[in-house]
């Protein structure tokens, strides 16, 4: 008798040991970050990140109820801060 787990087993994809040029393995490959991820990238807390978003200092988009921050918005924010 087959169990549900044995029926679901699939072969693992073969790894050639090569990755695509420019491919990244962590959250840097994302185009949109969560508030917590963006805060971590900037080295600030979530509360301050929400304050920056609410003030419009860092641009964000809403997907449903979620705040998402484009990676370019963090770079733009840092560049503006360096000009001060």
Backbone bond lengths (Angstrom), bond angles and torsions (degrees), N, CA, C in turn:
res aa  C-N    CA-C-N  psi(-1)  N-CA   C-N-CA  omega(-1)  CA-C   N-CA-C  phi
1 X - - - 1.446 - - 1.522 108.72 -
2 X 1.332 117.82 132.07 1.467 122.35 179.74 1.513 110.60 -85.08
3 X 1.286 115.13 139.56 1.457 119.18 176.24 1.517 108.48 -93.92
4 X 1.312 116.33 164.83 1.460 121.12 -178.61 1.518 111.35 -63.44
5 X 1.321 117.30 -34.37 1.466 119.31 -178.01 1.512 111.80 -71.69
6 X 1.343 117.74 -38.08 1.460 118.72 -179.67 1.525 110.94 -70.03
7 X 1.315 118.41 -29.98 1.462 121.32 178.50 1.515 111.36 -71.11
8 X 1.319 117.26 -24.63 1.464 121.23 -177.62 1.512 113.55 -90.53
9 X 1.307 118.33 -7.68 1.457 120.30 -176.96 1.519 110.17 -65.24
10 X 1.324 114.70 132.85 1.458 120.39 177.34 1.510 108.37 -129.98
11 X 1.294 115.49 157.83 1.458 119.74 179.34 1.515 109.64 -72.71
12 X 1.309 115.71 139.46 1.461 121.04 177.14 1.521 108.84 -73.03
13 X 1.343 117.38 141.46 1.457 119.06 178.28 1.524 110.57 -64.11
14 X 1.309 115.51 142.51 1.457 119.67 179.41 1.514 110.21 -72.04
15 X 1.311 115.87 139.19 1.453 121.18 177.57 1.513 108.84 -104.39
16 X 1.306 116.40 127.64 1.451 120.30 179.64 1.515 111.33 -88.49
17 X 1.345 116.15 -5.76 1.457 119.18 -178.37 1.517 112.18 82.01
18 X 1.313 116.83 -1.14 1.461 120.79 179.46 1.515 108.40 -110.34
19 X 1.318 115.60 145.10 1.456 119.58 176.05 1.518 108.72 -117.77
20 X 1.282 114.96 161.79 1.454 119.67 178.37 1.520 110.22 -66.55
21 X 1.323 117.40 144.97 1.469 119.13 177.83 1.522 110.33 -58.31
22 X 1.306 116.13 132.38 1.462 120.87 178.17 1.520 114.26 79.36
23 X 1.332 117.66 -0.70 1.458 119.97 -179.62 1.521 109.76 -71.92
24 X 1.323 115.55 139.99 1.452 120.93 179.70 1.508 108.45 -122.70
25 X 1.314 116.84 151.85 1.450 120.37 -172.25 1.516 114.21 -104.19
26 X 1.311 119.53 -1.68 1.452 120.12 -179.76 1.523 110.14 -118.48
27 X 1.336 116.34 -160.79 1.459 120.64 -174.61 1.529 113.17 -65.70
28 X 1.347 118.64 -7.51 1.455 120.24 179.42 1.523 112.09 -66.91
29 X 1.309 118.76 -18.24 1.456 119.79 179.73 1.528 111.99 -80.33
30 X 1.312 117.63 -11.59 1.457 121.34 179.63 1.522 110.53 -74.64
31 X 1.315 116.63 145.04 1.458 121.53 173.69 1.523 110.62 -85.44
32 X 1.323 115.97 -31.75 1.462 121.73 -179.24 1.523 109.23 -121.14
33 X 1.322 115.43 136.47 1.460 121.56 -179.16 1.521 110.33 -112.69
34 X 1.314 116.02 153.77 1.459 120.16 171.39 1.530 107.88 -75.36
35 X 1.307 116.23 168.78 1.466 120.60 178.00 1.525 109.93 -60.78
36 X 1.315 117.10 -42.49 1.468 120.68 -179.88 1.531 111.24 -64.32
37 X 1.337 117.17 -41.93 1.467 120.25 178.74 1.522 111.65 -65.38
38 X 1.335 116.27 -41.59 1.466 120.26 178.98 1.522 110.57 -65.25
39 X 1.321 116.66 -42.12 1.470 120.86 178.25 1.521 110.13 -61.15
40 X 1.315 116.39 -43.22 1.468 120.75 179.11 1.528 110.69 -61.68
41 X 1.325 116.52 -43.12 1.476 120.53 179.45 1.520 111.58 -61.28
42 X 1.344 117.08 -37.70 1.462 120.74 -179.37 1.525 112.02 -84.45
43 X 1.312 116.85 -13.64 1.464 120.05 -178.56 1.510 112.66 76.68
44 X 1.336 116.33 31.53 1.465 121.54 177.82 1.518 108.46 -123.55
45 X 1.318 116.14 170.76 1.455 120.75 178.59 1.513 111.80 -83.11
46 X 1.324 114.75 166.38 1.465 120.22 179.34 1.520 112.30 -62.01
47 X 1.324 116.61 -38.73 1.461 120.34 -178.59 1.520 110.99 -62.19
48 X 1.328 117.26 -46.68 1.461 120.60 177.45 1.523 110.72 -63.71
49 X 1.329 117.02 -37.44 1.468 120.20 178.96 1.522 109.72 -61.56
50 X 1.331 117.40 -44.23 1.463 120.44 177.42 1.532 111.11 -62.85
51 X 1.322 117.63 -37.42 1.464 120.84 177.31 1.531 110.84 -63.26
52 X 1.327 117.18 -42.48 1.467 120.96 177.67 1.532 111.27 -63.76
53 X 1.314 116.45 -38.52 1.463 120.83 178.54 1.525 111.02 -68.26
54 X 1.330 116.39 -45.91 1.469 120.83 -178.86 1.527 111.81 -63.86
55 X 1.338 116.51 -33.43 1.462 120.89 179.47 1.537 111.49 -79.73
56 X 1.323 116.89 -9.24 1.456 120.07 -179.29 1.521 113.57 79.70
57 X 1.320 117.15 11.15 1.457 122.11 -179.03 1.528 110.05 -72.85
58 X 1.321 116.36 -36.87 1.463 122.57 174.10 1.526 106.42 -113.88
59 X 1.304 116.37 128.17 1.463 120.76 -178.57 1.521 110.35 -77.48
60 X 1.327 114.44 147.20 1.456 119.77 178.46 1.517 109.24 -148.49
61 X 1.311 115.04 167.98 1.458 120.87 174.54 1.521 107.61 -125.96
62 X 1.298 115.77 160.04 1.460 121.25 176.94 1.518 108.58 -110.78
63 X 1.309 114.93 131.33 1.458 121.37 171.71 1.519 104.55 -119.91
64 X 1.307 114.69 102.02 1.460 118.94 -171.53 1.511 108.56 64.87
65 X 1.319 116.77 -124.91 1.462 121.48 178.03 1.520 112.67 -90.92
66 X 1.315 117.29 -4.68 1.462 120.66 -174.18 1.519 112.43 -86.79
67 X 1.312 115.99 137.45 1.467 123.06 168.90 1.522 106.17 -85.98
68 X 1.304 118.46 126.76 1.460 121.59 174.66 1.523 107.78 -125.39
69 X 1.322 115.71 138.80 1.461 121.21 -176.89 1.524 108.48 -113.64
70 X 1.339 116.74 119.60 1.465 118.99 175.82 1.529 110.16 -64.81
71 X 1.320 116.59 142.90 1.462 120.90 -179.60 1.531 110.27 -57.70
72 X 1.332 117.08 -38.73 1.468 120.03 -179.22 1.531 111.25 -63.69
73 X 1.335 118.55 -27.26 1.466 121.10 -179.70 1.530 110.67 -67.59
74 X 1.340 116.60 -34.13 1.471 119.36 177.13 1.525 110.01 -69.26
75 X 1.325 116.67 -42.46 1.467 120.33 178.75 1.521 110.56 -62.27
76 X 1.330 115.47 -42.43 1.470 120.81 178.96 1.522 110.81 -61.87
77 X 1.328 117.22 -43.17 1.453 122.53 178.73 1.532 111.04 -60.52
78 X 1.320 116.61 -46.90 1.472 121.20 -179.09 1.530 110.00 -63.50
79 X 1.322 117.77 -42.47 1.479 120.58 178.92 1.522 111.04 -61.15
80 X 1.346 116.68 -42.03 1.477 119.61 178.69 1.521 110.75 -63.84
81 X 1.330 117.24 -38.90 1.457 120.90 -179.17 1.528 111.32 -67.55
82 X 1.322 116.93 -32.71 1.477 121.23 179.21 1.520 111.75 -71.21
83 X 1.331 117.26 -24.84 1.464 121.48 -179.65 1.520 112.76 -78.02
84 X 1.322 117.46 -16.88 1.477 120.62 -177.16 1.497 112.12 -71.49
